[in-house]
Amino acid sequence: MGIFRARAPQPASVLLPRRRFVQGLALGGLAAGLGLPAFAAPAMAGRRVLGGTEFDLEIGALPVNFTGAARSAVVVNGQLPAPLLRWRQGDTVTLRVRNAFAERSSIHWHGMIVPADMDGVPGLSFMGIAPGESYTYRFTVNQAGTYWYHSHSRFQEQVGLYGPIVIEPRGGERFPAEREHVILLSEWTDTDPEHIYATLKKQGDYYNFGKPTALDFLRDVRGEGLSRALAERRMWNEMRMNPSDLADVSGHVYTYLMNGTTPTGNWTGLFAPGEKVRLRFINGSSMSFFDVRIPGLKMRVVAADGQDVEPVTIDEFRLGTAETLDVIVEPDADRAYTIFAQSMDRSGYACGTLAPREGLRAEVPALDPRPLLTMRDMMGEMDHGEGHGGHAAHAGHGAAGGQGDGVHHARAEFGPFVDMRVDTPRTNLDDPGIGLRDNGRRVLTYADLHSLTAPISASTGREIELHLTGHMERYVWSFNGQKFSDAEPLRLKHGEHVRITLVNDTMMTHPIHLHGMWSELEAPDGTFQVRKHTVVVQPAQKLSYRVSADALGRWAYHCHLLYHMEAGMFREVVVA
């Protein structure tokens, strides 16, 4: 990108002493009481909240220091995150974006239903914004809720170009609150994203420091017996896969942020005891899933991806990359509460505080144990009584049929860039996901989410089935085994209603985003469940959603894990 000097990642033993506190890796909130430097956020200029209908935004570089190492970010109006934009449903907004950065840039309004030339994807809807030039976005805001915006140019999103959007509904909030806070979760890296990507292409599990060890094997022997422990380890080795393969990029090179603040910076949102407080959560990260809870407080979910839902009370939720979720909490004690957002692979966390006044901080929970995928997760039939469905798979280098059978099966179906195929995917929506099952807390699932408005697509005329595919060793990601560079566009007829069915043939959890149109998720029986702009598909899961092709133009359709998108899990959708 021209703003980093690439350097090889240092061993964990070198990084840990300096970074363990700012990253939230080991000792949690203890650092705040030790007088350690709190590298909370870069210096910011300008207003953090911009409202009205006319906006002037400038993309540029900003010196930052989150970990004790000086770096440069790509930002909007000198701020990281970019300013909060507050719009009103029904208004027409004009956003004049000037690129003062040294490279071509862009802004995509994530989840907004806008004309194709306002969507902000270089190469599809426009050519991007060249250095020194400007582009004017103008569209009518026909929706309400919590959304966000970010660059769609290479890895600029990874280094700071993202910000929140809140749209006031025309008729007022269906679920009013006395106070609200936007909580944007993200990650920062001191390593050049180009170097991270190149490293993943050489070794897809390079940043995974949670691989099973000899001590883990001994623990399995004690718990399962020698024969079973050896058989399971042998099977993973034959497949050349790893049960801890939950996140391609981990806390080894990421510092997790809440509203641009590290854990020691202690971002704080205020409340008065007894108030209803709306928390608008946005996952603005590039590669991270967050599991969020507020110890001591129940959360009432009232909106998902900007759309009101039937309220459901929970203790914890998983927020996929690019998803948003609104919850209402009612703290009635005169004390602080920790907002705790741990990464799915448990390699770190973001955190902040809800408090009746500045300067307070509650205890920060310990990270949950690092979860591991199991053969039961990936290969065999699961116990249907647990509500997690069942599936069987053929994996890249062996699996159930003997060495090589699985890879031959996958390649015969999708070609050489696919290392796994799921034969019998599960279709249930009531699984909270790996690491959250049966943890003693009430965890949100897609089965809990029900939109309060009728579906746009009441029926469908045809079905398109797409498999989410990949080859971890080569770090190639795709739909149906075809990288974007080799694939033809998906073509929809204007006005038709289609059902898109996604089958996840990989070990990774993928957040899939269709630009320009809503994705209306179906329950396993085909009934309408919830309207979303980003749909998370778990490993070995099959799910379907309806799409009304009412938006003419060329649209992006991709996994929202940034490096997966760049590695090929991207398609063009043409509506004509």
C-alpha positions as CSV (number, residue, x, y, z in Angstrom):
1,M,0.0,0.0,0.0
2,G,3.0,2.3,0.2
3,I,2.5,3.3,3.8
4,F,4.2,0.3,5.5
5,R,7.6,-1.2,5.3
6,A,7.0,-5.0,5.2
7,R,8.8,-7.0,7.9
8,A,8.5,-10.6,8.8
9,P,6.2,-11.2,11.8
10,Q,8.2,-11.7,15.0
11,P,7.9,-14.9,17.1
12,A,5.2,-14.8,19.7
13,S,7.7,-14.9,22.5
14,V,9.2,-11.6,21.3
15,L,5.8,-9.9,20.8
16,L,4.0,-11.0,23.9
17,P,5.7,-9.0,26.7
18,R,5.2,-5.6,24.9
19,R,1.8,-6.3,23.5
20,R,0.0,-8.6,26.0
21,F,-1.7,-5.7,27.8
22,V,-2.7,-3.5,24.8
23,Q,-4.0,-6.6,22.9
24,G,-5.9,-8.0,25.9
25,L,-4.2,-11.3,25.6
26,A,-3.4,-12.5,29.1
27,L,-3.9,-10.2,32.0
28,G,-7.0,-8.3,30.9
29,G,-7.9,-5.1,32.7
30,L,-5.1,-5.5,35.2
31,A,-2.9,-3.2,33.1
32,A,-5.1,-0.2,33.8
33,G,-3.9,-0.3,37.4
34,L,-0.2,-0.8,36.7
35,G,0.5,2.6,35.3
36,L,1.3,1.1,31.9
37,P,0.9,3.3,28.8
38,A,-2.6,3.1,27.3
39,F,-2.1,3.4,23.6
40,A,-5.8,4.1,23.2
41,A,-6.4,5.8,19.9
42,P,-4.6,8.1,17.4
43,A,-4.9,11.8,17.6
44,M,-8.1,12.9,15.9
45,A,-9.2,16.0,14.1
46,G,-12.7,17.2,13.3
47,R,-16.1,16.2,14.5
48,R,-16.7,12.6,15.5
49,V,-20.5,12.8,14.5
50,L,-21.7,14.3,11.3
51,G,-25.5,14.8,10.7
52,G,-27.8,16.4,8.1
53,T,-28.0,15.8,4.4
54,E,-24.7,17.4,3.1
55,F,-21.4,15.8,3.9
56,D,-17.8,16.5,3.0
57,L,-15.5,13.5,3.6
58,E,-11.7,13.4,2.9
59,I,-9.7,10.2,2.6
60,G,-6.1,10.5,3.8
61,A,-3.2,9.1,5.9
62,L,-2.9,9.5,9.6
63,P,0.0,8.7,12.0
64,V,-1.1,6.2,14.6
65,N,0.4,4.3,17.6
66,F,-1.8,1.6,19.1
67,T,1.0,-0.7,20.5
68,G,4.0,1.5,21.0
69,A,5.0,1.3,17.3
70,A,4.4,4.2,15.0
71,R,2.5,3.4,11.9
72,S,0.3,5.1,9.3
73,A,-3.5,4.5,8.8
74,V,-5.9,5.3,6.0
75,V,-8.7,7.3,7.5
76,V,-11.7,9.7,6.8
77,N,-11.5,13.3,8.0
78,G,-8.4,12.5,10.1
79,Q,-10.3,10.0,12.3
80,L,-10.1,6.3,13.1
81,P,-12.8,5.1,13.1
82,A,-14.3,7.5,10.5
83,P,-16.9,9.9,11.7
84,L,-20.3,8.6,12.7
85,L,-22.8,9.6,10.0
86,R,-26.4,10.3,11.2
87,W,-29.0,10.3,8.6
88,R,-32.8,10.4,8.6
89,Q,-35.0,7.9,6.7
90,G,-36.6,9.5,3.7
91,D,-33.9,12.2,3.3
92,T,-31.7,12.5,0.2
93,V,-28.1,12.7,1.3
94,T,-25.1,14.1,-0.7
95,L,-21.6,12.9,0.3
96,R,-18.7,14.6,-1.5
97,V,-15.7,12.3,-1.0
98,R,-12.2,13.7,-1.8
99,N,-9.2,11.4,-2.0
100,A,-6.2,13.0,-0.5
101,F,-4.4,9.7,-0.2
102,A,-1.6,8.5,-2.5
103,E,-3.6,5.6,-4.0
104,R,-7.0,5.1,-5.6
105,S,-9.7,4.7,-3.0
106,S,-13.4,4.2,-2.5
107,I,-16.2,4.1,0.0
108,H,-19.0,1.4,0.1
109,W,-22.1,2.1,2.2
110,H,-22.5,-1.4,3.6
111,G,-26.1,-2.7,3.8
112,M,-27.5,0.4,2.1
113,I,-29.9,-0.2,-0.8
114,V,-28.7,2.4,-3.3
115,P,-28.3,2.7,-7.1
116,A,-25.4,0.7,-8.5
117,D,-23.3,3.8,-9.3
118,M,-23.6,4.9,-5.7
119,D,-22.5,1.5,-4.2
120,G,-18.7,2.3,-4.3
121,V,-17.1,-0.9,-5.7
122,P,-14.2,-0.1,-8.1
123,G,-14.4,-2.0,-11.3
124,L,-18.1,-2.7,-11.0
125,S,-20.2,0.4,-10.2
126,F,-17.4,3.0,-10.8
127,M,-13.7,3.2,-11.3
128,G,-12.8,4.3,-7.8
129,I,-11.5,7.7,-6.7
130,A,-8.1,8.6,-8.0
131,P,-5.6,10.5,-5.9
132,G,-6.5,14.2,-5.8
133,E,-9.9,13.6,-7.3
134,S,-13.4,13.6,-5.8
135,Y,-16.6,11.6,-6.2
136,T,-20.1,12.7,-5.2
137,Y,-22.5,10.0,-3.8
138,R,-26.1,11.1,-3.8
139,F,-29.1,8.8,-2.9
140,T,-32.3,8.7,-1.0
141,V,-32.2,6.9,2.4
142,N,-35.1,4.4,2.2
143,Q,-34.2,2.4,5.3
144,A,-33.4,2.9,9.0
145,G,-31.1,1.3,11.6
146,T,-27.5,0.6,12.2
147,Y,-25.1,0.3,9.3
148,W,-21.5,1.2,8.4
149,Y,-19.2,2.3,5.6
150,H,-15.7,1.2,4.5
151,S,-13.2,1.1,1.7
152,H,-13.6,-1.4,-1.1
153,S,-10.1,-0.9,-2.4
154,R,-7.6,-3.7,-1.7
155,F,-6.6,-3.6,2.1
156,Q,-7.5,0.0,3.0
157,E,-10.3,-1.3,5.3
158,Q,-7.7,-3.3,7.3
159,V,-5.8,-0.1,8.1
160,G,-8.5,2.2,9.2
161,L,-11.0,3.2,6.5
162,Y,-14.3,2.3,8.1
163,G,-17.0,4.1,10.1
164,P,-20.5,3.8,11.5
165,I,-23.9,4.9,10.2
166,V,-27.1,5.4,12.2
167,I,-30.3,6.2,10.4
168,E,-33.3,7.6,12.4
169,P,-36.6,5.9,11.4
170,R,-39.2,8.2,9.9
171,G,-41.8,7.3,12.5
172,G,-39.5,7.0,15.5
173,E,-37.9,4.0,17.1
174,R,-40.1,1.0,17.6
175,F,-38.1,0.2,20.7
176,P,-37.2,3.5,22.3
177,A,-34.4,4.0,24.8
178,E,-33.3,7.0,26.9
179,R,-29.7,6.8,25.7
180,E,-27.7,5.0,23.0
181,H,-24.1,4.2,22.1
182,V,-22.5,3.0,18.9
183,I,-19.9,0.2,19.6
184,L,-17.8,-0.5,16.5
185,L,-15.5,-3.5,16.9
186,S,-12.4,-3.8,14.7
187,E,-8.8,-4.8,14.7
188,W,-5.5,-3.1,14.1
189,T,-2.2,-4.6,12.8
190,D,1.3,-3.2,12.8
191,T,2.2,-5.5,10.0
192,D,1.6,-4.5,6.4
193,P,-1.6,-6.2,5.2
194,E,0.2,-7.0,1.9
195,H,2.7,-9.0,4.0
196,I,0.0,-10.7,5.9
197,Y,-1.7,-11.8,2.7
198,A,1.6,-13.0,1.1
199,T,2.3,-15.0,4.3
200,L,-1.1,-16.6,4.1
201,K,-0.5,-17.6,0.5
202,K,2.7,-19.3,1.5
203,Q,1.3,-20.9,4.7
204,G,-2.4,-20.6,5.4
205,D,-2.1,-21.5,9.1
206,Y,0.9,-19.3,9.8
207,Y,-0.9,-17.1,12.4
208,N,-2.6,-20.0,14.2
209,F,-0.7,-20.4,17.5
210,G,-3.4,-22.6,19.0
211,K,-2.4,-25.8,17.3
212,P,-2.7,-29.0,19.4
213,T,0.4,-29.7,21.4
214,A,1.9,-32.8,23.1
215,L,0.2,-31.7,26.4
216,D,-3.1,-31.5,24.5
217,F,-2.6,-35.0,23.3
218,L,-1.9,-36.3,26.8
219,R,-5.0,-34.6,28.0
220,D,-7.0,-36.3,25.2
221,V,-5.5,-39.7,26.2
222,R,-6.6,-39.2,29.8
223,G,-10.1,-38.2,28.7
224,E,-10.7,-40.4,25.7
225,G,-8.2,-43.2,25.9
226,L,-5.0,-43.8,23.9
227,S,-6.6,-45.6,20.9
228,R,-9.2,-42.9,20.3
229,A,-6.8,-40.0,20.8
230,L,-4.3,-41.5,18.3
231,A,-7.0,-42.2,15.8
232,E,-8.3,-38.6,15.9
233,R,-4.8,-37.1,15.7
234,R,-4.0,-39.5,12.8
235,M,-7.1,-38.4,10.9
236,W,-6.4,-34.7,11.2
237,N,-2.8,-35.3,10.1
238,E,-3.9,-37.3,7.1
239,M,-6.2,-34.5,6.0
240,R,-3.5,-31.9,6.6
241,M,-6.1,-29.8,8.5
242,N,-6.1,-28.5,11.9
243,P,-8.9,-28.6,14.6
244,S,-7.9,-25.1,15.8
245,D,-8.4,-23.5,12.3
246,L,-11.0,-20.9,13.4
247,A,-9.3,-17.6,12.3
248,D,-6.7,-17.1,9.5
249,V,-5.3,-14.0,11.3
250,S,-5.1,-14.0,15.1
251,G,-4.2,-11.9,18.1
252,H,-0.6,-12.6,17.2
253,V,-0.6,-9.7,14.8
254,Y,-4.0,-8.1,15.7
255,T,-4.8,-5.6,18.4
256,Y,-8.6,-5.7,18.9
257,L,-10.3,-2.3,19.1
258,M,-13.6,-0.9,20.5
259,N,-14.5,2.4,18.9
260,G,-10.8,2.7,17.9
261,T,-9.6,2.1,21.4
262,T,-7.4,-0.7,22.8
263,P,-8.4,-2.6,25.9
264,T,-6.2,-0.5,28.1
265,G,-7.7,2.7,26.7
266,N,-11.0,1.8,28.3
267,W,-13.6,3.3,26.0
268,T,-16.5,4.3,28.2
269,G,-20.2,4.8,27.5
270,L,-22.2,6.6,30.2
271,F,-25.6,5.8,31.6
272,A,-27.9,6.8,34.5
273,P,-29.0,3.9,36.6
274,G,-32.5,2.7,35.6
275,E,-32.2,4.0,32.0
276,K,-32.8,1.9,28.9
277,V,-29.6,2.1,26.9
278,R,-29.5,1.1,23.2
279,L,-26.1,-0.4,22.1
280,R,-25.6,-0.4,18.4
281,F,-22.9,-3.1,17.7
282,I,-21.1,-3.1,14.4
283,N,-18.4,-5.6,13.4
284,G,-16.2,-3.4,11.3
285,S,-13.2,-5.8,11.4
286,S,-11.5,-7.3,8.4
287,M,-11.1,-10.9,9.5
288,S,-12.5,-11.3,13.1
289,F,-15.7,-12.8,14.6
290,F,-16.4,-11.5,18.1
291,D,-18.3,-13.2,20.9
292,V,-19.9,-10.4,22.9
293,R,-21.3,-10.3,26.4
294,I,-21.7,-7.8,29.3
295,P,-21.3,-9.7,32.6
296,G,-24.1,-8.7,35.0
297,L,-26.4,-7.5,32.3
298,K,-29.0,-9.2,30.1
299,M,-29.2,-7.9,26.6
300,R,-32.5,-7.6,24.7
301,V,-31.9,-7.9,20.9
302,V,-34.2,-5.6,19.0
303,A,-32.6,-5.3,15.5
304,A,-30.2,-7.2,13.3
305,D,-28.4,-5.7,10.2
306,G,-30.5,-2.5,10.7
307,Q,-33.9,-4.4,10.6
308,D,-36.2,-4.6,13.7
309,V,-36.8,-8.1,15.0
310,E,-39.0,-9.6,17.6
311,P,-37.2,-8.9,20.9
312,V,-35.2,-11.8,22.5
313,T,-33.3,-11.6,25.7
314,I,-29.8,-13.2,25.8
315,D,-26.5,-13.3,27.6
316,E,-24.2,-13.4,24.6
317,F,-24.0,-13.2,20.9
318,R,-21.6,-13.9,18.1
319,L,-21.2,-11.0,15.6
320,G,-19.8,-12.0,12.2
321,T,-17.6,-9.7,10.2
322,A,-19.8,-6.9,8.7
323,E,-22.9,-7.8,10.7
324,T,-24.7,-5.3,13.0
325,L,-26.9,-6.0,16.1
326,D,-28.8,-3.6,18.3
327,V,-29.5,-4.5,21.9
328,I,-31.1,-2.7,24.8
329,V,-29.7,-3.0,28.3
330,E,-31.1,-1.7,31.6
331,P,-28.3,-1.2,34.1
332,D,-29.9,-0.4,37.5
333,A,-26.8,-0.3,39.7
334,D,-24.5,2.6,40.3
335,R,-21.5,0.7,39.1
336,A,-19.4,-0.1,36.0
337,Y,-20.0,-3.0,33.6
338,T,-17.5,-4.5,31.1
339,I,-18.4,-4.8,27.5
340,F,-16.4,-7.9,26.5
341,A,-15.8,-8.9,22.9
342,Q,-13.5,-11.9,22.6
343,S,-12.3,-13.1,19.2
344,M,-13.8,-16.5,18.1
345,D,-10.4,-18.2,18.3
346,R,-9.8,-16.7,21.8
347,S,-6.5,-15.2,20.8
348,G,-7.5,-11.7,22.2
349,Y,-10.4,-9.4,22.9
350,A,-11.7,-5.8,22.6
351,C,-13.4,-4.4,25.7
352,G,-14.8,-1.2,27.1
353,T,-17.0,0.0,29.9
354,L,-20.6,1.1,30.6
355,A,-20.5,3.3,33.7
356,P,-22.5,6.0,35.5
357,R,-19.5,8.3,35.3
358,E,-16.1,8.6,33.8
359,G,-13.1,6.8,35.3
360,L,-14.8,3.6,36.4
361,R,-13.8,0.1,35.3
362,A,-15.2,-3.3,36.1
363,E,-13.4,-6.6,36.1
364,V,-12.5,-7.9,32.7
365,P,-13.4,-11.6,32.3
366,A,-10.8,-14.2,31.4
367,L,-10.8,-15.5,27.8
368,D,-12.9,-18.6,27.4
369,P,-10.9,-21.8,26.6
370,R,-9.8,-22.0,23.0
371,P,-12.4,-24.1,21.1
372,L,-11.4,-26.9,18.8
373,L,-13.2,-28.4,15.8
374,T,-13.8,-32.1,16.2
375,M,-14.4,-35.0,13.9
376,R,-18.0,-34.8,15.1
377,D,-18.1,-31.2,13.9
378,M,-16.6,-31.9,10.6
379,M,-17.0,-35.5,9.6
380,G,-19.6,-37.7,11.4
381,E,-23.2,-37.6,12.3
382,M,-24.0,-35.4,15.3
383,D,-26.4,-36.1,18.1
384,H,-29.7,-34.7,16.8
385,G,-30.9,-34.5,20.3
386,E,-28.5,-31.6,20.9
387,G,-30.2,-29.5,18.2
388,H,-27.0,-29.0,16.2
389,G,-28.0,-31.3,13.2
390,G,-25.7,-33.8,11.5
391,H,-23.4,-34.0,8.5
392,A,-20.8,-36.0,6.8
393,A,-17.8,-34.8,4.8
394,H,-15.1,-35.8,2.5
395,A,-11.9,-33.8,3.3
396,G,-8.9,-33.1,1.3
397,H,-6.4,-35.8,2.1
398,G,-8.2,-38.9,3.4
399,A,-11.2,-38.5,5.6
400,A,-13.6,-41.4,6.1
401,G,-12.9,-43.2,2.8
402,G,-9.2,-43.7,3.1
403,Q,-6.2,-41.7,2.1
404,G,-6.9,-39.7,-1.1
405,D,-10.6,-40.6,-1.5
406,G,-11.8,-37.3,-0.1
407,V,-9.6,-35.1,-2.3
408,H,-10.5,-37.1,-5.4
409,H,-14.1,-36.6,-4.5
410,A,-13.8,-32.9,-4.0
411,R,-11.7,-32.3,-7.1
412,A,-14.0,-34.4,-9.3
413,E,-16.8,-32.0,-8.3
414,F,-15.1,-28.6,-8.2
415,G,-11.5,-28.9,-9.5
416,P,-8.0,-28.7,-8.0
417,F,-8.5,-25.6,-5.7
418,V,-10.9,-27.4,-3.4
419,D,-9.7,-29.6,-0.5
420,M,-13.0,-30.6,1.1
421,R,-16.6,-31.5,0.2
422,V,-19.5,-31.8,2.5
423,D,-21.9,-34.6,1.4
424,T,-24.7,-34.1,4.0
425,P,-24.7,-30.5,5.3
426,R,-26.8,-29.6,8.3
427,T,-29.7,-27.1,7.7
428,N,-30.5,-26.0,11.3
429,L,-30.2,-22.4,12.4
430,D,-30.2,-23.0,16.2
431,D,-26.5,-23.7,16.6
432,P,-24.6,-20.7,18.2
433,G,-21.3,-22.0,16.7
434,I,-18.1,-23.6,17.8
435,G,-17.0,-22.3,21.2
436,L,-20.4,-21.2,22.3
437,R,-22.3,-24.4,22.5
438,D,-23.5,-25.4,26.0
439,N,-21.3,-22.7,27.7
440,G,-23.9,-22.0,30.4
441,R,-25.0,-18.7,28.9
442,R,-28.0,-17.9,26.8
443,V,-26.4,-17.4,23.3
444,L,-28.2,-15.9,20.4
445,T,-28.7,-18.0,17.2
446,Y,-30.2,-17.2,13.8
447,A,-33.2,-19.3,14.9
448,D,-34.0,-16.6,17.5
449,L,-34.2,-13.8,14.9
450,H,-37.6,-13.0,13.4
451,S,-38.2,-9.9,11.3
452,L,-41.2,-7.8,12.2
453,T,-42.1,-7.0,8.6
454,A,-43.2,-9.2,5.8
455,P,-40.7,-10.6,3.3
456,I,-40.0,-8.7,0.1
457,S,-39.8,-12.0,-1.8
458,A,-42.9,-13.9,-0.9
459,S,-42.1,-16.7,-3.4
460,T,-39.3,-17.7,-5.7
461,G,-39.1,-18.8,-9.3
462,R,-35.7,-20.6,-9.4
463,E,-32.9,-21.7,-7.1
464,I,-29.2,-21.0,-7.4
465,E,-26.9,-23.3,-5.3
466,L,-23.4,-22.1,-4.5
467,H,-20.8,-24.0,-2.6
468,L,-18.3,-22.1,-0.4
469,T,-15.1,-23.7,-1.3
470,G,-11.4,-23.4,-0.5
471,H,-7.9,-24.9,-0.4
472,M,-6.2,-23.9,2.9
473,E,-2.7,-25.0,1.9
474,R,-2.8,-22.8,-1.2
475,Y,-5.0,-20.2,0.4
476,V,-7.4,-20.1,-2.4
477,W,-11.1,-19.3,-1.7
478,S,-14.0,-19.5,-4.1
479,F,-17.6,-20.2,-5.0
480,N,-18.1,-23.7,-6.6
481,G,-14.3,-24.1,-6.9
482,Q,-13.9,-21.1,-9.2
483,K,-12.0,-18.0,-8.2
484,F,-13.5,-14.6,-9.2
485,S,-10.9,-14.2,-11.9
486,D,-12.1,-17.5,-13.6
487,A,-15.9,-17.2,-13.0
488,E,-18.7,-15.9,-15.1
489,P,-21.1,-13.4,-13.4
490,L,-24.3,-14.7,-11.8
491,R,-27.1,-13.3,-14.0
492,L,-30.5,-12.3,-12.6
493,K,-33.5,-11.1,-14.5
494,H,-34.8,-7.7,-13.3
495,G,-37.9,-8.3,-11.1
496,E,-37.4,-12.0,-10.6
497,H,-37.3,-13.6,-7.2
498,V,-34.7,-16.3,-6.6
499,R,-33.6,-18.6,-3.8
500,I,-29.9,-18.7,-3.2
501,T,-28.7,-21.7,-1.3
502,L,-25.2,-21.7,0.2
503,V,-23.4,-24.9,1.2
504,N,-20.2,-24.4,3.2
505,D,-17.7,-27.0,2.1
506,T,-14.9,-25.6,4.3
507,M,-13.9,-25.6,8.0
508,M,-14.2,-21.8,8.2
509,T,-17.2,-19.7,9.1
510,H,-18.0,-17.3,6.2
511,P,-20.0,-14.0,6.3
512,I,-21.5,-13.7,2.9
513,H,-22.6,-10.2,1.7
514,L,-24.7,-9.4,-1.4
515,H,-24.6,-5.8,-2.4
516,G,-27.7,-3.8,-3.5
517,M,-30.4,-6.3,-2.4
518,W,-31.6,-7.8,0.8
519,S,-31.0,-11.4,1.7
520,E,-34.1,-12.8,3.4
521,L,-33.0,-15.9,5.4
522,E,-35.3,-18.9,5.4
523,A,-35.9,-21.3,8.2
524,P,-35.2,-25.0,7.5
525,D,-38.9,-25.5,6.5
526,G,-38.7,-22.7,4.0
527,T,-40.6,-20.0,5.9
528,F,-39.3,-16.5,6.1
529,Q,-37.0,-15.9,9.1
530,V,-35.1,-12.6,9.1
531,R,-33.9,-10.0,6.6
532,K,-30.2,-9.4,6.5
533,H,-27.4,-7.8,4.4
534,T,-24.7,-10.3,5.6
535,V,-25.4,-14.0,6.2
536,V,-23.0,-16.1,8.3
537,V,-22.6,-19.7,7.1
538,Q,-21.0,-22.1,9.6
539,P,-18.8,-25.1,8.6
540,A,-20.8,-27.9,7.0
541,Q,-23.9,-25.8,7.0
542,K,-26.5,-25.3,4.3
543,L,-28.8,-22.4,4.3
544,S,-31.1,-20.6,1.9
545,Y,-32.3,-17.0,1.5
546,R,-34.6,-15.2,-0.9
547,V,-33.5,-12.3,-3.1
548,S,-35.7,-9.9,-5.0
549,A,-33.7,-8.8,-8.1
550,D,-35.1,-5.3,-8.1
551,A,-31.8,-3.4,-8.4
552,L,-30.5,-3.0,-12.0
553,G,-26.7,-3.0,-12.4
554,R,-23.5,-4.8,-11.6
555,W,-23.2,-5.9,-7.9
556,A,-20.5,-7.4,-5.7
557,Y,-21.2,-10.7,-3.9
558,H,-18.5,-12.0,-1.6
559,C,-17.2,-13.4,1.6
560,H,-16.6,-10.4,3.9
561,L,-13.4,-11.9,5.4
562,L,-11.1,-9.5,3.5
563,Y,-8.3,-11.9,2.7
564,H,-10.9,-14.5,1.6
565,M,-12.4,-12.0,-0.8
566,E,-9.0,-11.0,-2.2
567,A,-8.1,-14.7,-2.6
568,G,-11.1,-15.4,-4.8
569,M,-14.4,-15.8,-2.8
570,F,-16.1,-13.1,-4.9
571,R,-18.6,-13.1,-7.7
572,E,-20.2,-10.4,-9.8
573,V,-24.0,-10.4,-9.9
574,V,-25.6,-8.7,-12.9
575,V,-29.3,-7.7,-12.8
576,A,-30.6,-6.8,-16.2
